[in-house]
Each structure stands twice: as structure tokens, then as C-alpha cells.
Amino acid sequence: MGNTLRKTYNWLSFVFLLLSIFFYFSEVSIFDSEYLVFYAPSVVGLFISLLRRRMKLTTEDSVTRLVGKIGFYGNLAIVILFFLPIYHIWGTLILGP
């Protein structure tokens, strides 16, 4: 049970990362907001990754571990870099007013 749950959480967070990236490049929008469908899967994927880390599920094979790390850090990067208040601050500093 633990091994199946471990693999499911790792792969699910990675799938949400890929889904978020796919929605961004395909320019899918809900309620005229492309940002909503780009940001929501990343938040869900990050939540799943944090839940997996909170449960301290370890000792999986190397591919699943790598997929889990990519899913966690990818979703974390999207959530941090594209969270609107933070994005406006660093976007203004880098790209100018």
C-alpha cells in the first residue's frame, strides 16, 4: 500500500506540472484568464508533493524519486515565480516600469 501511494503521489505531481506547462503553451483560458489554468494545476501538484513529503514516504526506485523531485521543484518554481504579488514585484524590477 505504501509503495503504491508513494509512486502515485510522485507521478501525480509530475503530471500536474506537465499539465500546467501544456496549458500555458496551448493558451487555454477559463473565464478569459489563461493564468488560472496555468497556476491551478501547479498549486494542486505542489500540494500533493508537500503531502507526500509530510508523510515521509521514502525508499522508491530512482526513476520515481527523480520524477517526484522534478514535480516538486517544478511546481514550487511556478508557484513562487508566477504568484501575482511576487511576480509584479520582481517583474517590475527586472523588466522595468
C-alpha positions as CSV (number, residue, x, y, z in Angstrom):
1,M,0.0,0.0,0.0
2,G,2.8,2.4,0.9
3,N,4.8,1.8,-2.2
4,T,1.7,2.3,-4.5
5,L,0.8,5.5,-2.6
6,R,4.4,6.8,-2.9
7,K,4.5,6.2,-6.7
8,T,1.1,7.7,-7.2
9,Y,1.9,10.9,-5.4
10,N,5.2,11.3,-7.2
11,W,3.7,10.7,-10.7
12,L,0.6,12.8,-9.9
13,S,2.7,15.8,-9.0
14,F,4.7,15.4,-12.2
15,V,1.6,15.1,-14.3
16,F,0.2,18.3,-12.8
17,L,3.4,20.1,-13.7
18,L,3.2,18.8,-17.3
19,L,-0.5,19.8,-17.4
20,S,0.3,23.3,-16.2
21,I,3.1,23.7,-18.9
22,F,0.8,22.3,-21.6
23,F,-2.0,24.8,-20.7
24,Y,0.5,27.6,-20.8
25,F,1.7,26.8,-24.3
26,S,-1.7,25.9,-25.7
27,E,-3.2,29.2,-24.4
28,V,-6.2,27.6,-22.9
29,S,-8.4,30.0,-20.9
30,I,-11.2,29.8,-18.4
31,F,-13.2,32.9,-17.7
32,D,-10.9,34.8,-20.0
33,S,-7.9,34.0,-17.8
34,E,-5.0,32.0,-19.1
35,Y,-3.4,32.4,-15.7
36,L,-6.0,30.4,-13.9
37,V,-5.5,27.2,-15.8
38,F,-1.7,27.7,-15.7
39,Y,-1.5,28.3,-12.0
40,A,-4.1,26.0,-10.6
41,P,-2.5,22.7,-11.6
42,S,0.8,23.8,-10.2
43,V,-0.8,24.7,-6.8
44,V,-2.5,21.3,-6.8
45,G,0.7,19.5,-7.8
46,L,2.7,21.3,-5.1
47,F,0.1,20.4,-2.5
48,I,0.3,16.7,-3.5
49,S,4.1,16.9,-3.3
50,L,4.1,18.5,0.1
51,L,1.6,15.9,1.3
52,R,3.9,13.2,0.1
53,R,6.9,14.8,1.8
54,R,4.8,15.3,5.0
55,M,4.0,11.6,5.1
56,K,7.8,10.9,4.8
57,L,7.3,8.2,2.2
58,T,10.8,7.1,1.1
59,T,12.7,4.2,-0.5
60,E,11.3,4.2,-4.0
61,D,13.2,3.4,-7.2
62,S,15.4,6.0,-8.8
63,V,13.0,6.9,-11.7
64,T,10.1,7.6,-9.3
65,R,12.3,9.6,-7.0
66,L,13.6,11.7,-9.9
67,V,10.1,12.3,-11.2
68,G,8.9,13.3,-7.7
69,K,11.8,15.8,-7.3
70,I,11.1,17.3,-10.8
71,G,7.4,17.5,-9.9
72,F,8.0,19.1,-6.5
73,Y,10.7,21.7,-7.6
74,G,8.9,22.5,-10.9
75,N,5.6,23.2,-9.2
76,L,7.4,25.1,-6.5
77,A,9.1,27.3,-9.0
78,I,5.9,28.0,-10.9
79,V,4.1,28.9,-7.7
80,I,6.8,31.2,-6.5
81,L,7.7,32.8,-9.8
82,F,4.2,33.4,-11.0
83,F,2.3,34.2,-7.8
84,L,0.8,37.6,-8.8
85,P,2.1,39.8,-5.9
86,I,5.6,38.4,-6.2
87,Y,5.5,38.4,-10.0
88,H,4.6,42.1,-10.1
89,I,7.5,43.0,-7.8
90,W,10.3,41.1,-9.5
91,G,8.8,41.6,-12.9
92,T,8.9,45.3,-12.4
93,L,12.4,45.2,-11.1
94,I,13.8,43.2,-14.0
95,L,11.6,44.4,-16.9
96,G,11.2,48.0,-15.8
97,P,8.1,50.0,-15.0
